[in-house]
Amino acid sequence: MITLYQFPPVWNLPSASPFCMKLETYLRMAELPYENAPDADVRKAPKRKLPYIEDGGRTIAASGFIVDYLSTRYGDKLDAALSRAERAQALALRRLMEEHLYWPLAYARWIELENWRVTKRAYFGFMPPVLSTVIPELIRKGVIRDFYGHGMGRHSAAEVYELGCRDISALSDYLDDKPFFMGREPTSLDATAYAWITNVVVPPLASPLKTHAQSLPNLTAYIERMRTRYFARASAQPS
């Protein structure tokens, strides 16, 4: 049995971390039995980040490496039919979301002051009063530092959101009228796309990213299609 260590559900999402949600979506798509660890602690994670898994005595960290491991060990059920060119396209779109769109999404949660107040309550509201005041602000300072170090943090808010909205438009244009990103059948790219788009649209955080994504009918229909297929059915629940 695969044990999944991830951040807990919040805002009606399986996880507010798109990386964690990507991995849980992949497990469901690949029909791999798993259980959520009740005691996931980022401080104990191999790379001090979530998600990670334990499987057959092995511990694997980082969502991309985990997907590679699972597809090698249990078979590539989702991407076997893709050509080399299609795999390259899927990789480029994953990088767009994980390495670029991630930062405008993080800006909306951690740096926009009104949204930060909502995020803080959702993420840290379970902590005792003293810790819930000190710890969140320390983590937020780290996010702001990383954001600036990445380079996107040197832009204005309007520029950050403009870059993010361009990414969302690109995803919508690529999806077009297809049911899934690579065509008629879902692939591992859809695990990433569903996690990222849903994490833009669902949380109760106002931003130009959310407004723009909600204005694109093919994206809103897509996340409902994925939710219904993989998270609404009893058979899709973890073992």
N, C-alpha and C positions, 0 to 999 in steps of 0.2 A: 504494500500500500504506500502510495506517495503521500508524504506529509508536506503541506504547504504552509510556509511561514509568511504572513503578510499583514499589512495594516488592516484594522477591523473595518466593517461596513460603516458608512456614514452618508447622510444625504440620499438615502435610498439607492446607494451604489454598493456593489460588492466590496469595493475599496475605493477610497478617494485618491489613492496612488494609481495613476494610469499604468505604471509598470506592473504593479500587483494585479490590477484588473485584467491587463493583457494576458498574464500568465494563467489566471483562473479561467478566463475565456478560452484560451488555448487548450487547457486540460479538458474542458467540456466539449470543445469542438472535436478533439482527438479521441474522445470517449475513454479517457484514462481515469480509473478510479483514484480518488484522493480524499484526504481529510484535511480540514483546516486546523492547524495547531492552536490550541486555546491560549498558549503562553508566548506568542511571538514577541520578541524583544529585540529591537534594532541594535541595542548595545551588545547583544550576544551573536549577532549575525556575522558570518565570515568576513564580509567586506564592510561591515557597519552600515549596511543598507538592506532594505527589503524590496523584493521577495527573495527567498531561497527555499530550496526543498531538501528533504531527506528521502532517499530511495535506496533500499537494499544495502544499507550501511554506508552509503555515499552521501555527501553533502555538496550541493551545487548551488552557486550563487550567481546572481545577475540574470535577468529575464531572458536575454538573448542567448546566453550560454546554456541556460536551462532548456529552452526550446530546442537548441541544437542537440543537447544530450537526449532529450525525450524522443526526438524524431529518429535518432540513431539507435537507441535502445529498443523502442517499441514500434518502429516503422514510421515512415513518412506518409501518414494517411492523408494529409491535406495538400502537400505540394508536389507529390510524385509526378503529376501530369504536366507540370509547368516546364516550359522550355528554358534554356539558359537565358535567353533574352527576357523572358517573363520574370525569371528569378531576379535578374538585375533590376528590372522595373520595380518589383516588390521591395527589394532592398533599398532603392533610392527613396521610395515613399515612406518606408519605415524610418529611415534617417531623417527625412523631413519632419516627421512627427516627434521622434524621440530626441533629436539633437537640436531642433529649431523651434517647432511649435510648443515644445515643453516650456520654453522660457516665457513667452507671453502668457501661457496658462499659469505659470508660477507667479508672474507679476500680478495677475488679477487676484490671486489668493493671498499672497504674502506681503505685497508692497502697497497696493491700494488700501488706504487706511480703513475705509468703511467695510470693505470686503475682509480685511484682516481681522476686524473685530468678530465677524461671523465665523471665519476660519478658526480663530483662536478658541471660541466657545466649542466648536464642533470637534476639534482635534485634542484640546487639552482640558475641556470642562470637567473631566472625571478626576483631575488632580486636586489635592488639598489646596486651600486658598493661597498659601505662600508659594508653593511650587508652581501653581497655575499662573502666577504673576511673573515669576522670575524665569522659569525654563522656556516658555514660549518666546519671550523677547530675546533670549540668547540664541535660540534656533533661528529666529527671524533675522537677526544680525548676520548669522552665517549664510542664510539664503541671499541676503542683499549683497554680501561680500562676493559670493559665488556668481551672482548675476552680473556684477560689475566686472569681475575677472573674466567671465565668458566674453564680454564685449557688448552684449545687448543692453546691459545696464548703463551704458554710456549714452543711450538714446533717450529722448523724451518719451513720456507716456504715449503720446499720440503716435510717435514713430514705432514704438514697441507694438502697439495694437495694429498699426498698419501692416507691419511685417507678419503678425499672426493672422490677420484677416486674409492676406495674400495666400498663406499656407492653406487656410480653410477653403478659399476659392479654388485653389489647385486640386484639393481633394475632391471637391464637388465636381469640378470639370472632368477629372479622371474617372470618377465613378459614373458620371453621366446617367444613362438610364439602365445600367447593368444592375442586377440584384446584388452582386458582390463585387469587390474591387477588381478581381482578376477575371470576372466573367460570370457565368451561370452557376458555378459551384464555389463554395467558400474555400479560402486558403488561409494559411497562417497570417497573412497580411491583415485579414479581417479581424483577427484577435487584437492586433495593435490599433487598427482604425476604429473599431468599436469602442475600445477603452479610451482613446484620446477624444473622439468626438463626443462621447457621452460625458466625459469629465469636463468638457466645455459647456455642454447644454444643460445638464441636470442640476448641478449645485446651485443654491440660491444666492448667486453672486452676480451682480450686474456688471457687464463689461461689453465693450464693442465686439469682442470675440463671440460672446454668447448671442448678442443681437444678430450678428452676421450669420452665424451658423443656423440660428432659428429661421432665418429668412430664406434658407436654401432647402426647398421641399425634398430633394433627393437625399439629403443628409438626415433630415429628421425621420423620413420614411425608413432609411437604412438602419438607424439605431433601433427603431421599433421592430424592424424585421429581425435583427440580431437578438434583441432582448427576448422576443417571443420564441425564437428557435432554440436559444441556449439557456435562458434563465427563467422562463415561465413554466416550463414543463416539469412535472415531477421526475420524469426519467432523466432529466439533465442535472439533478441535484447531486452533490458529492456523496460518495459512499461513506 
